[in-house]
Amino acid sequence: MPFASSQKPNEPLASRDQTSTAKVLTTGAVGATFLVLSGLTLTGTVMVLIFTSPVVVLFSPILVPVGIVLFLAACGFVFSGGCAVAAVTALSWLFRYASDHLAAKRRAHAYGGSFVQIGL
């Protein structure tokens, strides 16, 4: 029968109670600390948003076009990298295909046969 605690069944009841109490206190302390930290983070984020909103509104005629240009530039770099990967993949496939084609031609010639390519 499984026990609710990780303690062995023959341990005294007082030891189980101390372990359970320690677990509850530790969990409570860690939970309270994380709750306070998350509250401070939320408060700081809201304060920064309140203080920077007027600046963003004043500079939005400049910031919006700059954001669009940066986004388009990033898209261009990503597209360029994708094309480079596609080109390297295609060249690698072409090299392997040509190597296999020439090797098959040499093998056929070595055995005195003719090489006929079917398909591509």
MARGU-286550 format. One record per residue (C-alpha): residue in three letters; y, z, x. Coordinates in steps of 0.001 Angstrom, whole numbers, plus 500000, padded with zeros to 6 digits. Last residue first. Layout:
MARGU-286550
<pt residuo="Ala" v="Y" w="Z" u="X"/>
...
END
This chain:
MARGU-286550
<pt residuo="Leu" v="512773" w="434409" u="515979"/>
<pt residuo="Gly" v="509464" w="433410" u="514448"/>
<pt residuo="Ile" v="506599" w="432046" u="516502"/>
<pt residuo="Gln" v="507071" w="431511" u="520204"/>
<pt residuo="Val" v="504577" w="429219" u="521850"/>
<pt residuo="Phe" v="503483" w="429882" u="525403"/>
<pt residuo="Ser" v="500974" w="427556" u="526935"/>
<pt residuo="Gly" v="497819" w="428776" u="528485"/>
<pt residuo="Gly" v="496630" w="428782" u="532089"/>
<pt residuo="Tyr" v="496038" w="432521" u="532272"/>
<pt residuo="Ala" v="499001" w="433068" u="534603"/>
<pt residuo="His" v="501184" w="430882" u="532363"/>
<pt residuo="Ala" v="500460" w="433085" u="529347"/>
<pt residuo="Arg" v="501246" w="436222" u="531339"/>
<pt residuo="Arg" v="504476" w="434718" u="532649"/>
<pt residuo="Lys" v="505585" w="433712" u="529120"/>
<pt residuo="Ala" v="504744" w="437182" u="527805"/>
<pt residuo="Ala" v="506818" w="438730" u="530594"/>
<pt residuo="Leu" v="509715" w="436391" u="529821"/>
<pt residuo="His" v="509667" w="437290" u="526118"/>
<pt residuo="Asp" v="509260" w="441023" u="526824"/>
<pt residuo="Ser" v="512234" w="440928" u="529189"/>
<pt residuo="Ala" v="514284" w="438906" u="526709"/>
<pt residuo="Tyr" v="513540" w="441368" u="523897"/>
<pt residuo="Arg" v="514235" w="444391" u="526109"/>
<pt residuo="Phe" v="517551" w="442904" u="527251"/>
<pt residuo="Leu" v="518522" w="441941" u="523699"/>
<pt residuo="Trp" v="517688" w="445424" u="522391"/>
<pt residuo="Ser" v="519802" w="447025" u="525126"/>
<pt residuo="Leu" v="522632" w="444594" u="524435"/>
<pt residuo="Ala" v="522514" w="445420" u="520725"/>
<pt residuo="Thr" v="522467" w="449173" u="521360"/>
<pt residuo="Val" v="525334" w="448924" u="523854"/>
<pt residuo="Ala" v="527333" w="446880" u="521350"/>
<pt residuo="Ala" v="526633" w="449303" u="518478"/>
<pt residuo="Val" v="527668" w="452274" u="520633"/>
<pt residuo="Ala" v="530871" w="450466" u="521623"/>
<pt residuo="Cys" v="531593" w="449587" u="517994"/>
<pt residuo="Gly" v="531173" w="453230" u="517030"/>
<pt residuo="Gly" v="533512" w="454312" u="519813"/>
<pt residuo="Ser" v="536147" w="451858" u="518629"/>
<pt residuo="Phe" v="535767" w="453056" u="515044"/>
<pt residuo="Val" v="536209" w="456682" u="516152"/>
<pt residuo="Phe" v="539260" w="455769" u="518226"/>
<pt residuo="Gly" v="540773" w="453813" u="515346"/>
<pt residuo="Cys" v="540138" w="456639" u="512886"/>
<pt residuo="Ala" v="541880" w="459051" u="515282"/>
<pt residuo="Ala" v="544862" w="456691" u="515496"/>
<pt residuo="Leu" v="544965" w="456401" u="511694"/>
<pt residuo="Phe" v="544949" w="460185" u="511325"/>
<pt residuo="Leu" v="547632" w="460592" u="513983"/>
<pt residuo="Val" v="549822" w="457995" u="512257"/>
<pt residuo="Ile" v="549345" w="459652" u="508852"/>
<pt residuo="Gly" v="550133" w="463080" u="510274"/>
<pt residuo="Val" v="553268" w="461724" u="511968"/>
<pt residuo="Pro" v="554312" w="460129" u="508676"/>
<pt residuo="Val" v="553836" w="463475" u="506871"/>
<pt residuo="Leu" v="555455" w="465613" u="509569"/>
<pt residuo="Ile" v="558811" w="463854" u="509722"/>
<pt residuo="Pro" v="559750" w="463825" u="506036"/>
<pt residuo="Ser" v="557889" w="467175" u="505795"/>
<pt residuo="Phe" v="560241" w="468914" u="508268"/>
<pt residuo="Leu" v="562228" w="470915" u="505728"/>
<pt residuo="Val" v="559195" w="471637" u="503500"/>
<pt residuo="Val" v="557086" w="472671" u="506492"/>
<pt residuo="Val" v="559834" w="474983" u="507716"/>
<pt residuo="Pro" v="560229" w="476526" u="504258"/>
<pt residuo="Ser" v="556453" w="477110" u="504035"/>
<pt residuo="Thr" v="556194" w="478733" u="507471"/>
<pt residuo="Phe" v="557121" w="482293" u="506534"/>
<pt residuo="Ile" v="555077" w="482472" u="503328"/>
<pt residuo="Leu" v="552024" w="480790" u="504894"/>
<pt residuo="Val" v="552194" w="483116" u="507893"/>
<pt residuo="Met" v="552368" w="486117" u="505556"/>
<pt residuo="Val" v="549420" w="484836" u="503484"/>
<pt residuo="Thr" v="547297" w="484361" u="506609"/>
<pt residuo="Gly" v="548193" w="487784" u="507947"/>
<pt residuo="Thr" v="547244" w="489465" u="504673"/>
<pt residuo="Leu" v="543929" w="487580" u="504514"/>
<pt residuo="Thr" v="543111" w="488537" u="508094"/>
<pt residuo="Leu" v="544016" w="492167" u="507465"/>
<pt residuo="Gly" v="541802" w="492243" u="504373"/>
<pt residuo="Ser" v="538907" w="490643" u="506281"/>
<pt residuo="Leu" v="539277" w="493248" u="509023"/>
<pt residuo="Val" v="539296" w="496111" u="506501"/>
<pt residuo="Leu" v="536140" w="494778" u="504808"/>
<pt residuo="Phe" v="534438" w="494270" u="508175"/>
<pt residuo="Thr" v="535141" w="497873" u="509134"/>
<pt residuo="Ala" v="533991" w="499183" u="505749"/>
<pt residuo="Gly" v="530715" w="497244" u="506037"/>
<pt residuo="Val" v="530074" w="498525" u="509568"/>
<pt residuo="Ala" v="530742" w="502112" u="508538"/>
<pt residuo="Gly" v="528673" w="501851" u="505345"/>
<pt residuo="Thr" v="525740" w="500250" u="507137"/>
<pt residuo="Thr" v="525794" w="502951" u="509792"/>
<pt residuo="Leu" v="526014" w="505731" u="507218"/>
<pt residuo="Val" v="523218" w="504262" u="505083"/>
<pt residuo="Lys" v="520911" w="503699" u="508074"/>
<pt residuo="Ala" v="521571" w="507186" u="509428"/>
<pt residuo="Thr" v="520795" w="508700" u="506041"/>
<pt residuo="Ser" v="517559" w="506721" u="505788"/>
<pt residuo="Thr" v="516514" w="507879" u="509243"/>
<pt residuo="Gln" v="517362" w="511495" u="508481"/>
<pt residuo="Asp" v="515471" w="511350" u="505177"/>
<pt residuo="Arg" v="512401" w="509848" u="506831"/>
<pt residuo="Ser" v="512415" w="512545" u="509511"/>
<pt residuo="Ala" v="512671" w="515286" u="506839"/>
<pt residuo="Leu" v="509663" w="513829" u="504973"/>
<pt residuo="Pro" v="507377" w="514365" u="507940"/>
<pt residuo="Glu" v="505674" w="511336" u="509435"/>
<pt residuo="Asn" v="502108" w="510566" u="508261"/>
<pt residuo="Pro" v="503050" w="507442" u="506291"/>
<pt residuo="Lys" v="504680" w="505687" u="509260"/>
<pt residuo="Gln" v="508342" w="504870" u="508911"/>
<pt residuo="Ser" v="509544" w="501393" u="507962"/>
<pt residuo="Ser" v="510521" w="502731" u="504569"/>
<pt residuo="Ala" v="509538" w="501445" u="501154"/>
<pt residuo="Phe" v="505856" w="501735" u="502095"/>
<pt residuo="Pro" v="503337" w="498994" u="501532"/>
<pt residuo="Met" v="500000" w="500000" u="500000"/>
END
